[in-house]
Amino acid sequence: MLKALLLTMLTLALVKSQDTEETITYTQCTDGYEWDPVRQQCKDIDECDIVPDACKGGMKCVNHYGGYLCLPKTAQIIVNNEQPQQETPAAEATSGATTGGVAASSMAASGVLPGGGFVASAAAVAGPEVQTGRNNFVIRRNPADLQRIPSNPAHRIQCAAGYEQSEHNVCQDIDECAAGTHNCRADQVCINLRGSFACQCPPGYQKRGEQCVDIDECTIPPYCHQRCVNTPGSFYCQCSPGFQLAANNYTCVDINECDASNQCAQQCYNILGSFICQCNQGYELSSDRLNCEDIDECRTSSYLCQYQCVNEPGKFSCMCPQGYQVVRSRTCQDINECETTNECREDEICWNYHGGFRCYPRNPCQDPYILTSENRCVCPVSSAMCRDLPQSIVYKYMSIRSDRSVPSDIFQIQATTIYANTINTFRIKSGNENGEFYLRQTSPVSAMLVLVKSLSGPREYIVDLEMLTVNSLGTFRTSSVLRLTIIVGPFAF
């Protein structure tokens, strides 16, 4: 019956071609085929043999009716042949017109479609050119002519379950997923198959009973480097503070906060997962551990400077009072104004003391005394006024620091002229009304002035130290005075 049906369809096609004055040729083939003069028919061209390096990138070349395919080397080609495939002219003609794929070409060659459907005739699946296998000729037909072929209910075919007849009268797969005719649950995904469909769980879910439940990827490898957060159908990795995800979204790398967002006021040091701030010398970290506060060194110790400590941003400096200068950054030293600048006149001498200077007359002698040498005044014996006065007065000057510790030896007096058979005694004649001093005789011709009370300056003391000289017979008596000017400085340095 199949042969009769094929013959009837071929006859109708010939009659139709005569009615429409179609051109008949014996040497023209469609693309991918060439004319075989021996067999007098179109045969497939094996492009895999004649095209050099037909497939790139490690793909393998598979010849196909009317063309070729580039497939991965691991690909398997499955030919669904329910009947033995025979290489007949009709099969080659049908395959040359069908370009749907290897499986489709093979099935068309055998006249069998998936699911058990059969091709009614060669003309039913042919393209613009249809080559018959028995009469060895090619009928050229415009593509538009196919649409003008009236559909004949007598030529309808029977398709297997999951397939339906196409407009070209072949059985094609029904996409149940697109048509909505599947019975997958709302939490499942419909996967279309040839002739059927399958219900699967979405990625990240697994089937448990009849339901799709979420897979907790955080409990199975690969684990995240630091933290794993499970989400419905997926997961993502998180990093601890101070780290950030690498490009692989798995590994955590340290963030260099000192380069990215330096929050330190002065010095920043990056450590693994964090950072620390440090301050320059003279500063300390504030409570927020980011900013730096100045250290008031003057408040921390009262011994940094000898006189006065001045706090500055990040440091401190020492100051000295007027008349002093800073040495070795912290100590105060007296300035000798008599060696630098002073306002003393020519008839005056400059005397430096701790913290200042004084101008004293070069000739301190008062009548009836006359100047005999520097600072030495002598009363002439010839003058009647000198009878009850000291024979000589010597002027001396000295300076001591304020609050000097006591008792303390501060000045020594000694006779300059020594007479035979004489006795010398020493005493404080004036200037010791409050008992600040004590004169201790150290030898027959010398004595030591002792400070017995602490003195605070600035203050000036004028103390007359007298030496009495008496001969052993008591017939000779004389005295001399050392007028000592003591200047107490304003400070203890």
C-alpha positions, 0 to 999 in steps of 0.5 A: 500500500505504501508503494501505491501511495508513493506512486500516486503522489509522484503522478500528481506531482508530475501532472502539477508540474506540467500544468505550471510549466516547471523546468526539468533538468538532469544536471542541476543539484541543490547546495551540498550535492553534486551530479553523479554522471555514472549513477545519473543522480545527485549525491552528497558532497563530503565537505569533511574530506574536501574542506581543509580544516573544516572545524576549528577549536578541537571540534570534529567534523561530521558529514551531513546530507547537504552540509556538515556539522562541527561537534565536540569530540565527545559528542555521540551521534544517535540515529533513530532507525526503526527500519534498516537504513538503506542508501537509496537515491530517494533517501539521498534526495530527501536528505538533501532537502532536509536541513534539520540535523543529523537525526532528522536526516537519518530518519528521513532517509529511512522514511521513519520519524520518532514515535512511529510516524511515516513520511507519506511521500518524498514530495511531502518533505522535499524542499525547492528541489525534489529528486526522485529515486526511480526516474533519475530527474530533478524537479526545480520548484520555487519555494512559494509553490509549496504553500500553494500545494493544497492540503489534502486530508487524505494525506494526513499522517498518524503521529505518536504520543508527544508529537503532532503533524506540522504544516509540512506534513511531518511529525514534530515534537510537542513542547508541553512546557511551552504549551502548558500541558505538563503536570509539573508542580509549582515548585518544579521546572518543566524540561521538554524532551523529544516526545515527552517532558520531565519535571525537575527541581530548580537549581539549588533545590533537591527533591524530597518526597514530592517536594523540592527543598532548598539545598544548604550549600553551606554544609557541603563543599566547597566551603567559603573562606570565612562565612557562608550564607545560605539563600533559597536555591543558592548561597553566597560568601561573606568576609569578616570585618577587615576583609573583602571577597576576592574576584572568585567570590570565595576567598577573603583578602585583607583590606589595607585600611591605611591605603583604602580609607586612612582614618588615622590622624597621624600614623596608620599601620595595617594588620591582618583584618584591621589596622592600628593608629599611632601618634607622633612623639609628643602626642597620645591616642585619644579615646576613639583610638583614631585621633591624636591629642597633644601631651602636656609634658609640663603637666606630667613633671615639674622637673623638666625645666629649671625655671619655666616649661612651655607646652607646644603642639607635640613638644615643649620648651624651657624658658628662663627669666630675664638675665638668664639664658637657656643652656642644654635645652632645660637649664638656666644660666646667668647672662654676664651683662658686664661682658656683653652690654651694660649701661655703666659710665666710664667712672663706674665699674660693672659688677655682674650678679645672678640675674643682673648687674650693678654699676659701682663707682670706680673710686668708692673712697669718701673723705678723708679716705683716699684711693691708694689702689683698686677698691682700697681706701686709706685714711692718712695718719696725718689727718686728725679725722683718721684717729678714730676711723679704721686705717683702711677700707677695702670694697668687695662685691659678691653674689649668691643664689637665692635660698642657698642652703645653710650653714654655708661658708661664703667669704674669707677675710685675711690680713694682708700685712702681718706685724710681729708680736701682734694679735688679730681678732675679727668681727662683724662690725655692721650689716648683720642686724638680723643675724644672717651671718656669722664670722668664724676665725680660722687662723691668727690672720684669717676668718670665714664669713658663714651664712646661717640663715637662708636668704631670698632675693633679689636683695642687697646686703652691705656687711662690714668685716673688721680686723683688729690688730693689737701688739702684745704689750698693748701699746699699738692698736689699729683696725681695717675694714672689708666692706662686703656687698652681697647681692642675693639673686632672684632665683636659686640658679 
